[in-house]
Amino acid sequence: MEIWINPDCSKCRSALSILDAEAADYTVRRYLDDPPSADELRAVLARLGLEPWDITRTGEPIAAELGLGSWPRDPQARERWIDALAAHPILIQRPIITADDGHAVIGRTEQAVRDTLPG
């Protein structure tokens, strides 16, 4: 599995602690240093079963600068949102964990992180 983290994020550190405690096999992606491409975001969104606005940190200063609050949340605007996330990875909710079985979660709770662990 892979976990996208910002090392300054307490939720990310908590998720890593859970994975370590369970001796999970995972790789870390510091997504601010190694931003996902638009194609990678589309793939993760499909695995999450979410839309790009569902994983956008709208409280970030860049969100206000871009005017995200007024962007439509519909199929026609989807690519615009994805392009914004790819260009400004700080907007991506974290941590995102992609499990080996194909699903993914936003690991902001202990249960969400545990849901990625093999049975």
The first five atom37 places (N, CA, C, CB, O) and aatype in JSON, in Angstrom:
{
  "aatype": [12, 6, 9, 17, 9, 2, 14, 3, 4, 15, 11, 4, 1, 15, 0, 10, 15, 9, 10, 3, 0, 6, 0, 0, 3, 18, 16, 19, 1, 1, 18, 10, 3, 3, 14, 14, 15, 0, 3, 6, 10, 1, 0, 19, 10, 0, 1, 10, 7, 10, 6, 14, 17, 3, 9, 16, 1, 16, 7, 6, 14, 9, 0, 0, 6, 10, 7, 10, 7, 15, 17, 14, 1, 3, 14, 5, 0, 1, 6, 1, 17, 9, 3, 0, 10, 0, 0, 8, 14, 9, 10, 9, 5, 1, 14, 9, 9, 16, 0, 3, 3, 7, 8, 0, 19, 9, 7, 1, 16, 6, 5, 0, 19, 1, 3, 16, 10, 14, 7],
  "atom_mask": [
    [1, 1, 1, 1, 1],
    [1, 1, 1, 1, 1],
    [1, 1, 1, 1, 1],
    [1, 1, 1, 1, 1],
    [1, 1, 1, 1, 1],
    [1, 1, 1, 1, 1],
    [1, 1, 1, 1, 1],
    [1, 1, 1, 1, 1],
    [1, 1, 1, 1, 1],
    [1, 1, 1, 1, 1],
    [1, 1, 1, 1, 1],
    [1, 1, 1, 1, 1],
    [1, 1, 1, 1, 1],
    [1, 1, 1, 1, 1],
    [1, 1, 1, 1, 1],
    [1, 1, 1, 1, 1],
    [1, 1, 1, 1, 1],
    [1, 1, 1, 1, 1],
    [1, 1, 1, 1, 1],
    [1, 1, 1, 1, 1],
    [1, 1, 1, 1, 1],
    [1, 1, 1, 1, 1],
    [1, 1, 1, 1, 1],
    [1, 1, 1, 1, 1],
    [1, 1, 1, 1, 1],
    [1, 1, 1, 1, 1],
    [1, 1, 1, 1, 1],
    [1, 1, 1, 1, 1],
    [1, 1, 1, 1, 1],
    [1, 1, 1, 1, 1],
    [1, 1, 1, 1, 1],
    [1, 1, 1, 1, 1],
    [1, 1, 1, 1, 1],
    [1, 1, 1, 1, 1],
    [1, 1, 1, 1, 1],
    [1, 1, 1, 1, 1],
    [1, 1, 1, 1, 1],
    [1, 1, 1, 1, 1],
    [1, 1, 1, 1, 1],
    [1, 1, 1, 1, 1],
    [1, 1, 1, 1, 1],
    [1, 1, 1, 1, 1],
    [1, 1, 1, 1, 1],
    [1, 1, 1, 1, 1],
    [1, 1, 1, 1, 1],
    [1, 1, 1, 1, 1],
    [1, 1, 1, 1, 1],
    [1, 1, 1, 1, 1],
    [1, 1, 1, 0, 1],
    [1, 1, 1, 1, 1],
    [1, 1, 1, 1, 1],
    [1, 1, 1, 1, 1],
    [1, 1, 1, 1, 1],
    [1, 1, 1, 1, 1],
    [1, 1, 1, 1, 1],
    [1, 1, 1, 1, 1],
    [1, 1, 1, 1, 1],
    [1, 1, 1, 1, 1],
    [1, 1, 1, 0, 1],
    [1, 1, 1, 1, 1],
    [1, 1, 1, 1, 1],
    [1, 1, 1, 1, 1],
    [1, 1, 1, 1, 1],
    [1, 1, 1, 1, 1],
    [1, 1, 1, 1, 1],
    [1, 1, 1, 1, 1],
    [1, 1, 1, 0, 1],
    [1, 1, 1, 1, 1],
    [1, 1, 1, 0, 1],
    [1, 1, 1, 1, 1],
    [1, 1, 1, 1, 1],
    [1, 1, 1, 1, 1],
    [1, 1, 1, 1, 1],
    [1, 1, 1, 1, 1],
    [1, 1, 1, 1, 1],
    [1, 1, 1, 1, 1],
    [1, 1, 1, 1, 1],
    [1, 1, 1, 1, 1],
    [1, 1, 1, 1, 1],
    [1, 1, 1, 1, 1],
    [1, 1, 1, 1, 1],
    [1, 1, 1, 1, 1],
    [1, 1, 1, 1, 1],
    [1, 1, 1, 1, 1],
    [1, 1, 1, 1, 1],
    [1, 1, 1, 1, 1],
    [1, 1, 1, 1, 1],
    [1, 1, 1, 1, 1],
    [1, 1, 1, 1, 1],
    [1, 1, 1, 1, 1],
    [1, 1, 1, 1, 1],
    [1, 1, 1, 1, 1],
    [1, 1, 1, 1, 1],
    [1, 1, 1, 1, 1],
    [1, 1, 1, 1, 1],
    [1, 1, 1, 1, 1],
    [1, 1, 1, 1, 1],
    [1, 1, 1, 1, 1],
    [1, 1, 1, 1, 1],
    [1, 1, 1, 1, 1],
    [1, 1, 1, 1, 1],
    [1, 1, 1, 0, 1],
    [1, 1, 1, 1, 1],
    [1, 1, 1, 1, 1],
    [1, 1, 1, 1, 1],
    [1, 1, 1, 1, 1],
    [1, 1, 1, 0, 1],
    [1, 1, 1, 1, 1],
    [1, 1, 1, 1, 1],
    [1, 1, 1, 1, 1],
    [1, 1, 1, 1, 1],
    [1, 1, 1, 1, 1],
    [1, 1, 1, 1, 1],
    [1, 1, 1, 1, 1],
    [1, 1, 1, 1, 1],
    [1, 1, 1, 1, 1],
    [1, 1, 1, 1, 1],
    [1, 1, 1, 1, 1],
    [1, 1, 1, 0, 1]
  ],
  "atom_positions": [
    [[0.84, -1.18, 0.0], [0.0, 0.0, 0.0], [0.88, 1.23, 0.0], [-0.95, 0.0, 1.21], [2.07, 1.18, 0.32]],
    [[0.27, 2.35, -0.36], [0.97, 3.62, -0.39], [0.17, 4.64, 0.42], [1.19, 4.12, -1.85], [-1.06, 4.63, 0.41]],
    [[0.89, 5.51, 1.12], [0.23, 6.56, 1.9], [0.81, 7.9, 1.46], [0.41, 6.34, 3.44], [2.03, 8.11, 1.48]],
    [[-0.08, 8.8, 1.07], [0.32, 10.16, 0.7], [0.26, 11.01, 1.96], [-0.6, 10.75, -0.43], [-0.79, 11.12, 2.59]],
    [[1.39, 11.6, 2.31], [1.45, 12.36, 3.56], [2.08, 13.74, 3.38], [2.22, 11.58, 4.61], [2.81, 14.0, 2.42]],
    [[1.77, 14.57, 4.33], [2.5, 15.81, 4.61], [3.09, 15.56, 5.99], [1.55, 17.13, 4.54], [2.33, 15.42, 6.95]],
    [[4.42, 15.51, 6.14], [5.0, 15.17, 7.44], [4.65, 16.16, 8.55], [6.48, 15.08, 7.31], [4.8, 15.83, 9.73]],
    [[4.2, 17.35, 8.2], [3.8, 18.33, 9.21], [2.38, 18.11, 9.74], [3.92, 19.72, 8.64], [1.95, 18.79, 10.67]],
    [[1.66, 17.16, 9.15], [0.25, 16.91, 9.49], [0.13, 15.88, 10.6], [-0.53, 16.44, 8.23], [0.66, 14.77, 10.49]],
    [[-0.58, 16.23, 11.66], [-0.74, 15.3, 12.79], [-1.54, 14.07, 12.4], [-1.42, 16.01, 13.96], [-1.25, 12.97, 12.88]],
    [[-2.54, 14.21, 11.54], [-3.33, 13.05, 11.09], [-2.45, 12.08, 10.3], [-4.53, 13.5, 10.22], [-2.62, 10.86, 10.39]],
    [[-1.52, 12.63, 9.52], [-0.6, 11.78, 8.77], [0.32, 11.01, 9.71], [0.23, 12.62, 7.79], [0.53, 9.81, 9.54]],
    [[0.86, 11.7, 10.68], [1.74, 11.04, 11.65], [0.98, 9.97, 12.42], [2.34, 12.07, 12.61], [1.53, 8.91, 12.7]],
    [[-0.26, 10.24, 12.78], [-1.08, 9.26, 13.48], [-1.31, 8.03, 12.61], [-2.43, 9.88, 13.9], [-1.21, 6.9, 13.09]],
    [[-1.62, 8.25, 11.34], [-1.84, 7.12, 10.43], [-0.58, 6.28, 10.3], [-2.28, 7.61, 9.04], [-0.65, 5.05, 10.32]],
    [[0.57, 6.93, 10.19], [1.84, 6.19, 10.1], [2.08, 5.38, 11.37], [3.01, 7.16, 9.86], [2.58, 4.25, 11.3]],
    [[1.75, 5.94, 12.52], [1.91, 5.21, 13.79], [1.06, 3.95, 13.82], [1.55, 6.12, 14.97], [1.52, 2.9, 14.27]],
    [[-0.16, 4.06, 13.34], [-1.06, 2.89, 13.3], [-0.49, 1.83, 12.37], [-2.49, 3.29, 12.85], [-0.42, 0.65, 12.72]],
    [[-0.07, 2.26, 11.17], [0.49, 1.31, 10.21], [1.74, 0.64, 10.77], [0.81, 2.01, 8.87], [1.94, -0.56, 10.6]],
    [[2.59, 1.42, 11.44], [3.8, 0.86, 12.04], [3.46, -0.13, 13.16], [4.7, 1.97, 12.58], [4.07, -1.19, 13.26]],
    [[2.49, 0.23, 13.99], [2.09, -0.64, 15.1], [1.56, -1.98, 14.59], [1.03, 0.05, 15.98], [1.7, -3.01, 15.25]],
    [[0.94, -1.95, 13.42], [0.39, -3.17, 12.82], [1.38, -3.86, 11.9], [-0.89, -2.85, 12.06], [1.05, -4.85, 11.25]],
    [[2.6, -3.34, 11.84], [3.66, -3.88, 10.97], [3.2, -3.97, 9.51], [4.1, -5.26, 11.47], [3.51, -4.94, 8.81]],
    [[2.47, -2.97, 9.08], [1.98, -2.94, 7.7], [3.13, -2.66, 6.73], [0.87, -1.88, 7.55], [4.08, -1.96, 7.06]],
    [[3.01, -3.22, 5.56], [3.98, -2.99, 4.5], [3.45, -1.83, 3.65], [4.22, -4.28, 3.63], [2.42, -1.97, 2.98]],
    [[4.15, -0.71, 3.66], [3.68, 0.46, 2.92], [4.85, 1.3, 2.46], [2.73, 1.3, 3.79], [5.97, 1.19, 2.96]],
    [[4.55, 2.14, 1.49], [5.52, 3.14, 1.04], [4.92, 4.51, 1.3], [5.88, 2.95, -0.47], [3.7, 4.69, 1.24]],
    [[5.79, 5.46, 1.58], [5.38, 6.83, 1.87], [5.62, 7.69, 0.64], [6.14, 7.39, 3.1], [6.67, 7.62, 0.0]],
    [[4.63, 8.49, 0.32], [4.78, 9.5, -0.73], [4.53, 10.86, -0.1], [3.8, 9.23, -1.93], [3.42, 11.15, 0.34]],
    [[5.55, 11.67, -0.06], [5.4, 13.05, 0.42], [4.86, 13.84, -0.76], [6.78, 13.66, 0.96], [5.61, 14.36, -1.58]],
    [[3.55, 13.92, -0.83], [2.9, 14.42, -2.03], [3.13, 15.91, -2.3], [1.44, 14.17, -1.94], [2.86, 16.37, -3.4]],
    [[3.62, 16.65, -1.32], [3.97, 18.04, -1.59], [5.31, 18.11, -2.34], [4.05, 18.86, -0.28], [5.52, 19.02, -3.15]],
    [[6.2, 17.16, -2.08], [7.49, 17.09, -2.77], [7.39, 16.32, -4.08], [8.53, 16.44, -1.88], [8.15, 16.57, -5.01]],
    [[6.45, 15.38, -4.15], [6.25, 14.52, -5.32], [4.76, 14.54, -5.66], [6.76, 13.04, -5.04], [4.05, 13.57, -5.43]],
    [[4.31, 15.67, -6.24], [2.86, 15.84, -6.47], [2.3, 14.81, -7.45], [2.57, 17.24, -6.98], [2.96, 14.45, -8.42]],
    [[1.09, 14.36, -7.19], [0.45, 13.44, -8.13], [0.04, 14.18, -9.41], [-0.79, 12.77, -7.48], [-0.31, 15.37, -9.38]],
    [[0.09, 13.47, -10.5], [-0.36, 14.03, -11.78], [-1.89, 14.01, -11.82], [0.24, 13.22, -12.97], [-2.55, 13.42, -10.96]],
    [[-2.42, 14.67, -12.81], [-3.88, 14.66, -12.99], [-4.37, 13.22, -13.18], [-4.29, 15.53, -14.2], [-5.41, 12.85, -12.64]],
    [[-3.62, 12.41, -13.94], [-4.02, 11.01, -14.15], [-3.99, 10.23, -12.84], [-3.09, 10.34, -15.17], [-4.89, 9.42, -12.58]],
    [[-2.97, 10.46, -12.01], [-2.91, 9.78, -10.71], [-4.08, 10.21, -9.83], [-1.57, 10.07, -10.01], [-4.66, 9.39, -9.12]],
    [[-4.42, 11.48, -9.87], [-5.57, 11.95, -9.08], [-6.86, 11.3, -9.56], [-5.69, 13.48, -9.16], [-7.68, 10.89, -8.74]],
    [[-7.04, 11.2, -10.87], [-8.25, 10.53, -11.39], [-8.32, 9.09, -10.89], [-8.26, 10.56, -12.93], [-9.38, 8.62, -10.49]],
    [[-7.18, 8.4, -10.91], [-7.15, 7.0, -10.47], [-7.47, 6.9, -8.97], [-5.77, 6.37, -10.76], [-8.23, 6.02, -8.57]],
    [[-6.89, 7.78, -8.16], [-7.15, 7.74, -6.72], [-8.61, 8.1, -6.44], [-6.21, 8.71, -5.97], [-9.24, 7.49, -5.58]],
    [[-9.14, 9.07, -7.15], [-10.55, 9.43, -6.97], [-11.45, 8.25, -7.29], [-10.92, 10.63, -7.84], [-12.43, 8.01, -6.58]],
    [[-11.13, 7.52, -8.35], [-11.93, 6.33, -8.7], [-11.85, 5.3, -7.57], [-11.43, 5.71, -10.03], [-12.86, 4.7, -7.21]],
    [[-10.67, 5.11, -7.02], [-10.5, 4.14, -5.92], [-11.21, 4.6, -4.65], [-9.01, 3.92, -5.63], [-11.75, 3.78, -3.9]],
    [[-11.22, 5.92, -4.42], [-11.91, 6.46, -3.26], [-13.43, 6.49, -3.45], [-11.41, 7.86, -2.96], [-14.18, 6.48, -2.48]],
    [[-13.87, 6.53, -4.71], [-15.3, 6.7, -4.99], [-15.76, 8.12, -4.69], [0.0, 0.0, 0.0], [-16.9, 8.34, -4.29]],
    [[-14.85, 9.09, -4.88], [-15.15, 10.48, -4.56], [-14.89, 11.37, -5.76], [-14.31, 10.95, -3.36], [-14.3, 10.95, -6.75]],
    [[-15.33, 12.6, -5.64], [-15.08, 13.63, -6.64], [-13.95, 14.52, -6.15], [-16.36, 14.45, -6.94], [-13.65, 14.53, -4.95]],
    [[-13.3, 15.28, -7.03], [-12.16, 16.09, -6.6], [-12.51, 17.12, -5.52], [-11.57, 16.8, -7.77], [-11.69, 17.39, -4.65]],
    [[-13.7, 17.69, -5.57], [-14.09, 18.66, -4.54], [-14.27, 18.0, -3.18], [-15.38, 19.36, -4.95], [-14.22, 18.68, -2.16]],
    [[-14.47, 16.67, -3.17], [-14.61, 15.95, -1.9], [-13.27, 15.8, -1.17], [-15.2, 14.57, -2.15], [-13.25, 15.6, 0.04]],
    [[-12.16, 15.91, -1.9], [-10.84, 15.75, -1.28], [-10.06, 17.07, -1.28], [-10.03, 14.66, -2.01], [-8.85, 17.07, -1.08]],
    [[-10.75, 18.17, -1.5], [-10.09, 19.47, -1.56], [-10.15, 20.16, -0.2], [-10.75, 20.35, -2.64], [-11.2, 20.26, 0.43]],
    [[-9.0, 20.64, 0.22], [-8.88, 21.4, 1.47], [-9.23, 22.86, 1.14], [-7.42, 21.28, 2.09], [-8.36, 23.66, 0.79]],
    [[-10.49, 23.18, 1.27], [-10.98, 24.51, 0.87], [-10.58, 25.62, 1.84], [-12.48, 24.48, 0.74], [-10.77, 26.8, 1.54]],
    [[-10.03, 25.26, 2.99], [-9.59, 26.27, 3.95], [-8.18, 26.78, 3.71], [0.0, 0.0, 0.0], [-7.72, 27.69, 4.4]],
    [[-7.49, 26.2, 2.75], [-6.12, 26.64, 2.45], [-6.16, 28.02, 1.78], [-5.39, 25.61, 1.55], [-7.08, 28.3, 1.01]],
    [[-5.17, 28.87, 2.05], [-5.14, 30.2, 1.43], [-5.22, 30.17, -0.1], [-3.88, 30.92, 1.84], [-5.87, 31.02, -0.7]],
    [[-4.56, 29.19, -0.73], [-4.61, 29.11, -2.19], [-6.02, 28.83, -2.69], [-3.65, 28.03, -2.7], [-6.38, 29.24, -3.79]],
    [[-6.81, 28.14, -1.9], [-8.21, 27.88, -2.29], [-8.96, 29.2, -2.42], [-8.91, 26.96, -1.26], [-9.73, 29.39, -3.36]],
    [[-8.74, 30.1, -1.46], [-9.38, 31.42, -1.53], [-8.85, 32.21, -2.72], [-9.15, 32.21, -0.23], [-9.62, 32.87, -3.43]],
    [[-7.54, 32.14, -2.94], [-6.96, 32.85, -4.09], [-7.54, 32.38, -5.41], [-5.44, 32.67, -4.11], [-7.79, 33.18, -6.31]],
    [[-7.77, 31.08, -5.52], [-8.34, 30.51, -6.74], [-9.85, 30.72, -6.84], [-8.03, 29.02, -6.82], [-10.44, 30.57, -7.91]],
    [[-10.48, 31.07, -5.72], [-11.93, 31.24, -5.71], [-12.69, 29.93, -5.74], [0.0, 0.0, 0.0], [-13.79, 29.86, -6.28]],
    [[-12.1, 28.88, -5.16], [-12.73, 27.55, -5.22], [-14.14, 27.53, -4.66], [-11.88, 26.55, -4.46], [-14.98, 26.73, -5.09]],
    [[-14.41, 28.39, -3.7], [-15.74, 28.41, -3.09], [-16.85, 28.68, -4.09], [0.0, 0.0, 0.0], [-18.0, 28.3, -3.86]],
    [[-16.52, 29.31, -5.19], [-17.55, 29.63, -6.19], [-17.51, 28.68, -7.39], [-17.38, 31.06, -6.66], [-18.33, 28.82, -8.31]],
    [[-16.59, 27.73, -7.4], [-16.51, 26.8, -8.53], [-17.68, 25.82, -8.47], [-15.16, 26.03, -8.52], [-18.04, 25.34, -7.39]],
    [[-18.26, 25.52, -9.63], [-19.33, 24.51, -9.64], [-18.78, 23.13, -9.28], [-20.01, 24.45, -11.03], [-17.61, 22.81, -9.53]],
    [[-19.65, 22.35, -8.69], [-19.3, 20.97, -8.34], [-20.17, 20.05, -9.18], [-19.49, 20.68, -6.79], [-21.14, 19.46, -8.71]],
    [[-19.78, 19.96, -10.44], [-20.55, 19.16, -11.38], [-19.6, 18.53, -12.39], [-21.61, 20.03, -12.1], [-18.42, 18.88, -12.45]],
    [[-20.11, 17.6, -13.2], [-19.23, 16.88, -14.13], [-18.46, 17.8, -15.08], [-20.05, 15.91, -14.93], [-17.32, 17.49, -15.44]],
    [[-19.05, 18.9, -15.48], [-18.37, 19.8, -16.41], [-17.16, 20.49, -15.76], [-19.35, 20.85, -16.92], [-16.22, 20.85, -16.46]],
    [[-17.18, 20.66, -14.46], [-16.1, 21.34, -13.75], [-15.07, 20.37, -13.17], [-16.66, 22.2, -12.63], [-14.06, 20.8, -12.62]],
    [[-15.31, 19.08, -13.3], [-14.45, 18.07, -12.67], [-12.98, 18.23, -13.05], [-14.91, 16.69, -13.05], [-12.12, 18.21, -12.17]],
    [[-12.7, 18.39, -14.32], [-11.3, 18.5, -14.77], [-10.64, 19.76, -14.24], [-11.23, 18.48, -16.3], [-9.44, 19.76, -13.94]],
    [[-11.4, 20.83, -14.12], [-10.86, 22.07, -13.56], [-10.39, 21.84, -12.12], [-11.93, 23.2, -13.6], [-9.32, 22.3, -11.73]],
    [[-11.19, 21.12, -11.35], [-10.82, 20.79, -9.97], [-9.57, 19.91, -9.93], [-11.99, 20.08, -9.26], [-8.66, 20.15, -9.14]],
    [[-9.55, 18.89, -10.78], [-8.39, 17.99, -10.82], [-7.14, 18.76, -11.2], [-8.63, 16.84, -11.82], [-6.08, 18.55, -10.59]],
    [[-7.23, 19.64, -12.18], [-6.08, 20.44, -12.57], [-5.6, 21.32, -11.42], [-6.42, 21.31, -13.78], [-4.39, 21.5, -11.24]],
    [[-6.52, 21.86, -10.64], [-6.15, 22.69, -9.48], [-5.43, 21.86, -8.43], [-7.39, 23.37, -8.87], [-4.45, 22.32, -7.84]],
    [[-5.9, 20.65, -8.18], [-5.25, 19.77, -7.2], [-3.85, 19.37, -7.67], [-6.1, 18.51, -6.95], [-2.91, 19.32, -6.87]],
    [[-3.71, 19.1, -8.96], [-2.41, 18.72, -9.5], [-1.43, 19.9, -9.44], [-2.55, 18.23, -10.95], [-0.25, 19.72, -9.15]],
    [[-1.92, 21.1, -9.7], [-1.07, 22.29, -9.69], [-0.74, 22.77, -8.28], [-1.74, 23.41, -10.47], [0.31, 23.37, -8.05]],
    [[-1.65, 22.5, -7.33], [-1.5, 22.98, -5.95], [-1.77, 21.82, -4.99], [-2.47, 24.18, -5.67], [-2.83, 21.76, -4.37]],
    [[-0.81, 20.89, -4.85], [-1.07, 19.69, -4.04], [-1.39, 19.98, -2.58], [0.13, 18.79, -4.11], [-1.94, 19.11, -1.9]],
    [[-1.07, 21.16, -2.08], [-1.44, 21.5, -0.7], [-2.96, 21.42, -0.51], [-0.94, 22.91, -0.33], [-3.45, 21.3, 0.61]],
    [[-3.7, 21.49, -1.61], [-5.16, 21.43, -1.55], [-5.69, 20.02, -1.33], [-5.74, 22.0, -2.82], [-6.87, 19.85, -1.04]],
    [[-4.84, 19.0, -1.48], [-5.3, 17.61, -1.38], [-5.44, 17.21, 0.08], [-4.32, 16.66, -2.11], [-4.52, 17.36, 0.89]],
    [[-6.62, 16.69, 0.4], [-6.87, 16.16, 1.75], [-5.88, 15.04, 2.04], [-8.34, 15.65, 1.89], [-5.47, 14.33, 1.13]],
    [[-5.51, 14.88, 3.29], [-4.52, 13.89, 3.66], [-4.84, 13.27, 5.0], [-3.14, 14.51, 3.7], [-5.61, 13.82, 5.79]],
    [[-4.25, 12.12, 5.25], [-3.48, 11.27, 4.35], [-4.41, 10.43, 3.47], [-2.55, 10.35, 5.15], [-5.53, 10.1, 3.87]],
    [[-3.95, 10.12, 2.3], [-4.68, 9.2, 1.42], [-3.89, 7.9, 1.38], [-4.87, 9.8, -0.03], [-2.69, 7.89, 1.12]],
    [[-4.59, 6.82, 1.65], [-3.96, 5.49, 1.67], [-4.59, 4.65, 0.57], [-4.13, 4.8, 3.07], [-5.81, 4.49, 0.52]],
    [[-3.75, 4.12, -0.3], [-4.23, 3.2, -1.33], [-3.86, 1.79, -0.9], [-3.62, 3.55, -2.74], [-2.68, 1.46, -0.73]],
    [[-4.86, 0.99, -0.72], [-4.67, -0.37, -0.21], [-4.33, -1.33, -1.35], [-5.92, -0.86, 0.53], [-4.62, -1.07, -2.52]],
    [[-3.7, -2.43, -0.97], [-3.31, -3.42, -1.97], [-4.5, -4.07, -2.66], [-2.46, -4.48, -1.32], [-4.37, -4.57, -3.77]],
    [[-5.66, -4.08, -2.0], [-6.83, -4.73, -2.6], [-7.56, -3.83, -3.6], [-7.79, -5.15, -1.51], [-8.59, -4.22, -4.16]],
    [[-7.03, -2.62, -3.83], [-7.61, -1.75, -4.84], [-8.41, -0.58, -4.32], [0.0, 0.0, 0.0], [-8.65, 0.37, -5.05]],
    [[-8.83, -0.62, -3.06], [-9.59, 0.52, -2.55], [-8.65, 1.54, -1.93], [-10.65, 0.05, -1.52], [-7.45, 1.29, -1.76]],
    [[-9.2, 2.67, -1.6], [-8.42, 3.74, -0.98], [-9.29, 4.43, 0.05], [-7.89, 4.75, -2.05], [-10.52, 4.38, -0.01]],
    [[-8.63, 5.09, 1.0], [-9.35, 5.85, 2.04], [-8.59, 7.14, 2.32], [-9.51, 5.01, 3.35], [-7.39, 7.26, 2.07]],
    [[-9.33, 8.09, 2.84], [-8.7, 9.26, 3.44], [-8.57, 8.89, 4.91], [-9.55, 10.61, 3.22], [-9.56, 8.78, 5.63]],
    [[-7.34, 8.7, 5.35], [-7.07, 8.11, 6.66], [-7.06, 9.11, 7.81], [0.0, 0.0, 0.0], [-6.07, 9.2, 8.53]],
    [[-8.12, 9.85, 7.97], [-8.17, 10.86, 9.02], [-8.65, 10.3, 10.36], [-9.06, 12.0, 8.61], [-8.56, 10.97, 11.39]],
    [[-9.15, 9.05, 10.34], [-9.57, 8.4, 11.58], [-8.82, 7.08, 11.71], [-11.11, 8.17, 11.62], [-8.36, 6.51, 10.72]],
    [[-8.72, 6.61, 12.94], [-8.05, 5.32, 13.17], [-8.77, 4.22, 12.4], [-8.01, 4.99, 14.67], [-8.12, 3.35, 11.81]],
    [[-10.1, 4.24, 12.41], [-10.85, 3.18, 11.73], [-10.59, 3.2, 10.23], [-12.34, 3.33, 12.0], [-10.45, 2.14, 9.61]],
    [[-10.53, 4.38, 9.64], [-10.26, 4.47, 8.2], [-8.9, 3.86, 7.88], [-10.31, 5.93, 7.72], [-8.76, 3.14, 6.89]],
    [[-7.9, 4.15, 8.68], [-6.57, 3.58, 8.48], [-6.62, 2.06, 8.63], [-5.54, 4.18, 9.47], [-6.07, 1.34, 7.8]],
    [[-7.29, 1.59, 9.66], [-7.38, 0.14, 9.88], [-8.13, -0.58, 8.76], [-8.08, -0.14, 11.2], [-7.87, -1.75, 8.49]],
    [[-9.05, 0.14, 8.11], [-9.8, -0.46, 6.99], [-8.91, -0.81, 5.81], [-10.9, 0.48, 6.53], [-9.3, -1.59, 4.94]],
    [[-7.71, -0.25, 5.77], [-6.8, -0.55, 4.65], [-5.92, -1.76, 4.92], [-5.92, 0.64, 4.36], [-5.26, -2.27, 4.01]],
    [[-5.92, -2.22, 6.15], [-5.05, -3.35, 6.51], [-5.64, -4.67, 6.04], [-4.82, -3.39, 8.03], [-6.86, -4.86, 6.06]],
    [[-4.79, -5.57, 5.62], [-5.28, -6.89, 5.19], [-5.98, -7.6, 6.34], [-4.11, -7.76, 4.65], [-5.59, -7.48, 7.5]],
    [[-7.04, -8.35, 5.98], [-7.87, -9.05, 6.94], [-7.12, -9.88, 7.89], [0.0, 0.0, 0.0], [-7.72, -10.53, 8.75]]
  ]
}
